[in-house]
Amino acid sequence: MRKIIIPGSVYMLQVAVVFSLFLNSCKPAQQTYDSKDLSYIYNPAKNPLNPRYNIRNRYDDSSILSLKFFANDLFFSEANPEGVPTAVLLVTVKLFNISQGRTVADTAVYNLNIVREKGRMEYLFNIPLKVEKGIDYLAEIKILDRVRMQVVQSFVTFNTLSVFTRYNFYARGHFEKNELFNPVLRVNEYVNVVYLKSGVDSLYISYFKPIKDFPDPPSMMLPESTPSSKPDQIVAIPYSDTIPIMLPREGIYHFSVRREIKEGFTLFNLGATFPSMTTPEAMIEPLAYLATRDELEELRASQKQKISLDEFWIKRAGNIEKARELIKIYYSRVLYANYYFTSFKEGWRTERGMIYIIYGPPDKVYKTNEGENWGYSKPVIQSSWGGKYTVKEDYLFFTFKKRDNRFSDNDFYLSRSETIVTFWDQAIQSWRKGIVYRLDNPEDI
């Protein structure tokens, strides 16, 4: 195991001890702590640290894990000998070879002392990982904020199966030359697409029209729409890592170094308002989960969409004040769905996004190599026997399975056959009555 201390660090903490202390400090009375539960990763109120990750295969035996921290997420404290605002993080990385039964391939521990710099909004760090050719990998990353004593955990998959995969590319800003961690580009944003291997003279850009469908309710067994295997257009340009590239219209842009190869690197244009909802036109579309088909068409066809949208919510809520609260909650969930679940389409259009918007952040999240399970609390059942009371917790679980997708590592589908009773109709009726749905709340709340 490699222990690396970034300059300025005072000492190395033992990982097991620190994480144990943290978990015990967060243990509520009369409640068993679930160490495998990662529900905080989808709950912004419980997760103050939101790092971004990139992995690229630099050499045959070495890949680079890039970490980006946002200054607004970091907690800078002056409680140090120098008296300067410093965020102190402990980063542990465990690399698993999942081609051979999840064996450990590499480990590393990093102490990061991040001194606040005026005007700086992002802090980047690179961590080398030892790899071999032809392997599927899973990087388990734990980050401990040593001042706030809070932990965040992430799982990043990648592979070294080919020199043509997305992990052999990266994008950077054309003007500032900064590495991009988000594959969704803003309007009129110019980037360079960099291929890390040699011997390339052309770059082939395949364009696919955007996916505008949204998933059916979880009680239905119909599969969701996926991009066509045939691009709508292919453009070839001479390869250079300094050529400015801009995505001129909404859709999926797939970059490869050979015309006949499907593997490559993908960037997205998801519209001018993404990820937020800043226009009435954009705000109407996520109502597909609540509105009837006729209501949705009426909203789209309205000459005064802002007024029609307000009327839709006021009718649900009963008054303006309550309508504002419903709007705030609903579209906050749309925003976070876009942040967490965007793949080859907006996060709110995905099946995870649908469940997140209607049911809210899950109370339990369990992740594996193959996918993740979400649990929503049902009403607690109390029973007594011989003067002793017992409490039984029960959950409604949704299972999402990871799907191989040449456009995105973040594509999951809902395994609908594993959840027969979903309470979907009750959830929708609750929202349409102006009540934010909670599975563990009485109907009249």
TAFEN-V282608 format. One record per backbone hydrogen bond with DSSP energy under -1.0 kcal/mol. NH is the residue of the N-H (numbers start at 1). CO is the residue of the C=O. If there is no record, write none. Layout:
[[NH;CO] [NH;CO]]
//
This chain:
[[2;107] [4;109] [6;111] [9;6] [18;14] [19;15] [20;16] [21;17] [22;18] [23;19] [24;20] [25;21] [26;22] [27;24] [31;28] [37;34] [38;365] [41;38] [42;39] [43;40] [46;43] [52;68] [54;66] [56;64] [57;167] [58;56] [59;62] [63;129] [64;56] [65;127] [66;54] [67;125] [68;52] [69;123] [71;121] [73;70] [74;70] [77;86] [80;78] [83;80] [86;77] [87;114] [89;112] [90;144] [91;110] [92;142] [93;108] [94;140] [95;106] [96;138] [97;103] [98;136] [103;97] [105;95] [106;95] [108;93] [109;2] [110;91] [111;4] [112;89] [114;87] [116;85] [120;117] [123;69] [125;67] [127;65] [129;63] [131;61] [134;160] [137;158] [138;96] [139;156] [140;94] [141;154] [142;92] [143;152] [144;90] [145;150] [146;88] [149;145] [150;145] [152;143] [154;141] [156;139] [158;137] [160;135] [168;165] [169;166] [170;194] [172;192] [173;178] [174;190] [177;173] [180;171] [185;268] [189;186] [191;245] [192;172] [194;170] [196;168] [203;237] [204;256] [205;235] [206;254] [207;233] [208;252] [220;217] [232;207] [233;207] [235;205] [237;203] [239;201] [243;240] [245;191] [251;269] [252;208] [253;267] [254;206] [255;265] [256;204] [261;258] [265;255] [267;253] [268;183] [269;251] [283;279] [284;280] [287;284] [288;285] [289;286] [290;287] [291;287] [296;292] [297;293] [298;294] [299;295] [300;296] [301;297] [308;304] [309;305] [310;306] [311;307] [312;308] [313;309] [314;310] [315;311] [316;312] [317;313] [318;314] [323;319] [324;320] [325;321] [326;322] [327;323] [328;324] [329;325] [330;326] [331;327] [332;328] [333;329] [334;330] [335;331] [336;332] [337;333] [338;334] [339;335] [340;336] [341;337] [343;345] [349;346] [350;347] [354;350] [355;351] [356;352] [357;353] [358;354] [359;355] [360;356] [363;375] [364;375] [366;373] [368;371] [372;400] [373;366] [374;398] [375;364] [376;396] [378;394] [381;392] [383;390] [385;388] [388;385] [390;383] [392;381] [396;376] [398;374] [400;372] [401;413] [402;370] [403;411] [413;401] [415;399] [416;414] [418;415] [419;416] [427;423] [428;424] [429;425] [430;426] [431;427] [432;428] [433;429] [434;431] [435;430] [441;438] [445;442]]
//
